């Protein structure tokens, strides 16, 4: 499995708007085992995204999907910074089998 954990900081007061975009965009993504968007309770402008994929190729392929490209296009203007995404190697857990 292939995992990513990333942090986005939004423009002040725009976190909920970006969250909505991130949650409407994914839909059904082949190879995606888990996609979680979470708010940082200590910072009102920070979003954490945790993803688990069958492999890195499935993640790369998802970035070419029209609905994912559209979500990126709509959401990007709301982002102030991206932290370096951390790549992980998930080994299991609830929902991952």
FIROLUM-180428 format. One line per field, with one value per atom (N, C-alpha, C, CB): residue in one letter; x, y, z. Coordinates in steps of 0.1 Angstrom, whole numbers. Each point is the difference from the previous one (the first is absolute). Last residue first. Glycine has a CB too. Example, Ala and Ser with C-alpha at 12.3 -4.5 7.8 and 13.67 -1.06 7.14 Angstrom:
residues 2
rest	S  S  S  S  A  A  A  A $
px	128  9  -8  12  -9  -9  9  -19 $
py	-22  11  11  -6  -51  12  12  -12 $
pz	71  0  8  -22  21  0  0  12 $
END
This chain:
residues 97
rest	X  X  X  X  X  X  X  X  X  X  X  X  X  X  X  X  X  X  X  X  X  X  X  X  X  X  X  X  X  X  X  X  X  X  X  X  X  X  X  X  X  X  X  X  X  X  X  X  X  X  X  X  X  X  X  X  X  X  X  X  X  X  X  X  X  X  X  X  X  X  X  X  X  X  X  X  X  X  X  X  X  X  X  X  X  X  X  X  X  X  X  X  X  X  X  X  X  X  X  X  X  X  X  X  X  X  X  X  X  X  X  X  X  X  X  X  X  X  X  X  X  X  X  X  X  X  X  X  X  X  X  X  X  X  X  X  X  X  X  X  X  X  X  X  X  X  X  X  X  X  X  X  X  X  X  X  X  X  X  X  X  X  X  X  X  X  X  X  X  X  X  X  X  X  X  X  X  X  X  X  X  X  X  X  X  X  X  X  X  X  X  X  X  X  X  X  X  X  X  X  X  X  X  X  X  X  X  X  X  X  X  X  X  X  X  X  X  X  X  X  X  X  X  X  X  X  X  X  X  X  X  X  X  X  X  X  X  X  X  X  X  X  X  X  X  X  X  X  X  X  X  X  X  X  X  X  X  X  X  X  X  X  X  X  X  X  X  X  X  X  X  X  X  X  X  X  X  X  X  X  X  X  X  X  X  X  X  X  X  X  X  X  X  X  X  X  X  X  X  X  X  X  X  X  X  X  X  X  X  X  X  X  X  X  X  X  X  X  X  X  X  X  X  X  X  X  X  X  X  X  X  X  X  X  X  X  X  X  X  X  X  X  X  X  X  X  X  X  X  X  X  X  X  X  X  X  X  X  X  X  X  X  X  X  X  X  X  X  X  X  X  X  X  X  X  X  X  X  X  X  X  X  X  X  X  X  X  X $
px	-82  1  13  -16  -5  11  2  11  -42  -4  10  -13  32  -15  -3  -4  53  -8  -15  19  36  -13  -7  8  34  1  -13  24  -1  -9  1  -15  49  -2  -10  23  -12  0  -2  -9  23  -3  1  8  -17  8  -6  5  -4  -8  9  -17  25  5  -8  23  -49  12  5  -8  -20  0  12  -13  -15  12  -4  13  -46  12  13  -14  -38  11  12  -6  -36  -3  12  -24  23  0  -2  -7  4  14  0  6  -47  6  13  -12  -11  -9  6  -19  42  -1  -8  2  0  13  0  12  -49  0  13  -14  9  -9  0  -15  40  6  -9  11  -29  11  7  3  -37  -6  11  -20  34  -6  -6  -5  47  -15  -6  0  47  -4  -15  22  0  3  -4  18  -19  -12  2  -3  38  -11  -12  8  29  4  -12  25  -30  -1  3  7  -2  -14  -2  -5  49  -5  -15  17  6  3  -6  21  -46  14  2  3  -43  6  15  -23  4  -2  6  0  -15  6  -4  0  3  -5  7  -4  -8  6  -5  4  -1  -6  9  -9  -3  9  -8  11  -14  -6  11  -19  12  8  -9  20  -30  2  8  0  -12  -13  2  -9  37  2  -12  26  -22  9  2  11  -35  -7  7  -11  10  10  -7  20  -45  3  10  -23  15  -2  4  4  -14  2  -3  -5  17  -6  5  -1  -1  2  -7  2  12  -4  4  2  3  -6  -5  16  -6  0  -7  0  4  12  1  11  -44  6  13  -11  -29  14  5  4  -52  5  14  -23  7  -9  6  -11  31  5  -9  14  -24  8  3  10  -33  -9  8  -15  37  -9  -9  1  30  7  -9  19  -38  5  8  2  -18  -11  5  -15  46  -4  -11  7  7  9  -4  18  -43  -2  9  -7  12  -12  -3  -9  46  2  -12  16  -5  -5  1  8  7  -15  -5  -1  50  -8  -15  18  13  -2  -8  2  21  -9  1  -15  47  -4  -8  20  -6  -3  -4  -7  33  -6  -1  10  -5  4  -8  5  10  -6  5  -1  -3  4  -7  4  9  -8  6  -6  3  7  -9  11  -4  -8  9  -18 $
py	-38  -15  -5  2  44  -3  -15  21  0  4  -4  18  -14  0  4  4  -21  8  -1  16  -24  -5  10  -23  31  -15  -6  2  46  -6  -16  20  20  -14  -7  -1  57  -11  -14  16  41  -13  -11  7  48  -11  -13  12  42  -12  -11  6  47  -11  -12  9  35  -6  -11  6  38  -14  -4  -4  53  -8  -15  18  16  9  -8  15  -23  -5  10  -23  27  1  -4  -4  0  14  2  6  -51  6  15  -17  -12  2  7  -20  10  8  3  -9  -20  13  10  -11  -34  6  15  -23  -5  4  7  -20  3  12  4  -8  -30  12  12  -14  -27  3  13  -24  6  5  4  -14  -7  13  7  -7  -28  -1  14  -21  10  2  0  -10  0  14  4  -1  -44  7  15  -16  -15  0  8  -23  18  9  0  -5  -24  14  9  -7  -39  4  14  -24  6  2  4  -16  4  13  3  0  -37  2  15  -25  10  -13  1  -8  47  -5  -15  24  18  -13  -5  -5  56  -9  -13  20  30  -13  -9  3  53  -11  -12  17  33  -12  -10  4  53  -13  -10  12  42  -12  -12  9  37  0  -12  25  -16  1  1  11  -34  10  1  -3  -29  11  11  -17  -25  8  11  -21  0  1  8  -1  -30  14  -1  8  -45  3  15  -24  -18  14  4  5  -54  7  15  -22  -27  14  8  -4  -51  9  14  -18  -18  -8  9  -18  21  7  -8  22  -35  -3  8  -4  23  -14  -1  -4  39  0  -14  24  6  -14  1  -11  54  -10  -14  17  31  -14  -10  5  45  -4  -15  22  2  -3  -5  18  -6  -11  -3  6  31  -13  -12  13  31  -4  -13  24  -6  -5  -4  16  3  -13  -6  6  39  -10  -14  17  17  0  -10  24  -17  -7  -1  7  19  -14  -8  5  45  -7  -16  20  19  -2  -8  21  -3  1  -1  15  -41  14  1  7  -52  7  15  -19  -27  11  9  -1  -54  12  11  -14  -38  11  12  -9  -50  13  11  -8  -48  9  14  -18  -34  14  7  0  -55  10  14  -19  -36  13  11  -6  -53  12  12  -12 $
pz	57  -2  3  -16  19  -10  -2  6  26  -13  -11  10  38  -2  -14  24  -21  9  -4  3  -25  4  9  -2  -20  2  4  6  -32  9  0  -5  -6  -6  10  -11  -3  10  -8  18  -26  -6  11  -23  26  5  -6  22  -39  3  5  -18  24  -7  3  -1  6  6  -9  24  -40  1  8  -22  19  -1  1  11  -20  2  0  14  -37  8  1  -8  -18  14  9  -6  -43  4  15  -23  4  1  4  -17  8  13  1  5  -47  8  14  -12  -18  -6  8  -22  35  2  -5  -2  -6  14  3  6  -50  3  14  -18  6  -6  3  -18  30  9  -5  6  -33  12  10  -4  -37  -2  13  -24  25  -2  -1  14  -5  -14  -3  -7  49  -3  -14  17  -1  5  -3  18  -28  -10  5  -7  36  -11  -10  3  33  4  -11  23  -31  2  4  6  -8  -13  0  -9  49  -4  -14  13  16  -4  -5  -6  28  -2  -4  -7  38  -14  -1  -9  47  -2  -13  25  4  -11  1  -15  43  1  -11  25  -10  -9  1  -16  44  -2  -9  23  -12  -4  -1  -13  35  -4  -2  13  5  -14  -6  2  45  -7  -15  19  22  -10  -9  1  35  5  -9  13  -23  10  6  5  -55  11  11  -15  -24  5  12  -8  -35  14  3  6  -45  1  14  -25  -3  11  1  12  -42  -2  11  -26  9  10  -4  18  -48  11  11  -6  -50  13  11  -13  -34  8  13  -22  -15  -1  8  -22  32  -6  0  7  0  -1  -8  0  25  -5  0  -14  21  -2  -5  18  -9  -11  -2  3  34  -11  -12  8  33  2  -11  24  -25  1  2  10  -11  -13  1  -6  46  -8  -14  12  17  5  -9  24  -30  -6  4  0  19  -14  -7  1  45  -2  -15  22  -7  2  -4  18  -18  -12  2  -14  44  0  -12  11  -16  12  -2  9  -42  2  13  -25  25  -9  3  -2  7  7  -10  17  -13  -8  9  -20  21  7  -9  22  -25  -4  8  -23  14  10  -3  18  -43  0  11  -25  4  8  -1  16  -38  -1  7  -22  20  0  0  12 $
END
